[in-house]
Amino acid sequence: MEHEKRIAVLLDADNVSPKYISSILTEIVSHGVPTYKRIYGDWTKPQLSSWKEELLNHSITPIQQYNY
């Protein structure tokens, strides 16, 4: 039996638009199983609010990363 590749997906919310997430995950699934899906960003910024629905739809865990 062939083992499927497990892939960790780590995204930078400041540098990726939420409109691309479906395409990104579709490509990743063609290479293996996305086991961990995390996105890093400063979630206190109003610019990242557009990610909220996509995070829920794709079961992506947001990780708070404050600006330095």
C-alpha positions as CSV (number, residue, x, y, z in Angstrom):
1,M,0.0,0.0,0.0
2,E,1.4,3.4,-1.0
3,H,1.6,6.0,1.8
4,E,0.2,9.5,1.0
5,K,2.5,12.4,1.5
6,R,1.5,14.6,4.4
7,I,2.1,18.3,3.8
8,A,2.2,21.3,6.2
9,V,0.8,24.4,4.7
10,L,2.1,27.6,6.2
11,L,0.9,30.9,4.8
12,D,1.8,34.5,5.3
13,A,-1.5,36.5,5.4
14,D,0.2,39.8,4.7
15,N,1.6,38.5,1.4
16,V,-1.2,36.3,0.0
17,S,-4.6,37.4,-1.0
18,P,-7.6,35.3,0.3
19,K,-8.9,35.1,-3.3
20,Y,-6.0,32.7,-4.2
21,I,-6.5,30.2,-1.3
22,S,-8.7,27.8,-3.2
23,S,-6.3,27.5,-6.1
24,I,-3.3,27.1,-3.7
25,L,-5.1,24.3,-1.8
26,T,-6.2,22.6,-5.0
27,E,-2.6,22.4,-6.1
28,I,-1.4,21.2,-2.8
29,V,-3.9,18.3,-2.7
30,S,-2.6,17.1,-6.0
31,H,0.8,16.5,-4.3
32,G,-0.4,15.0,-0.9
33,V,-2.7,15.5,2.1
34,P,-2.5,19.0,3.8
35,T,-2.3,17.8,7.4
36,Y,-1.5,21.2,9.0
37,K,-2.9,24.4,7.6
38,R,-1.8,27.5,9.4
39,I,-1.7,31.2,8.4
40,Y,0.4,33.8,10.1
41,G,-0.4,37.5,10.4
42,D,-1.2,40.4,12.6
43,W,-4.9,39.7,13.0
44,T,-5.4,43.0,14.8
45,K,-5.0,44.7,11.4
46,P,-8.3,45.5,9.6
47,Q,-6.7,44.6,6.3
48,L,-6.7,41.0,7.2
49,S,-10.4,40.8,8.0
50,S,-11.1,39.5,4.5
51,W,-9.5,36.3,5.5
52,K,-12.0,35.3,8.1
53,E,-14.5,33.5,5.9
54,E,-11.8,31.7,3.9
55,L,-10.2,30.5,7.1
56,L,-13.5,29.0,8.2
57,N,-14.3,27.5,4.8
58,H,-10.9,25.8,4.5
59,S,-10.2,24.9,8.2
60,I,-7.1,27.0,8.3
61,T,-5.8,27.9,11.8
62,P,-4.8,31.6,12.2
63,I,-1.7,32.3,14.2
64,Q,-1.1,35.8,15.7
65,Q,2.2,37.3,14.6
66,Y,2.6,40.9,15.8
67,N,4.5,43.4,13.7
68,Y,7.9,44.3,15.1
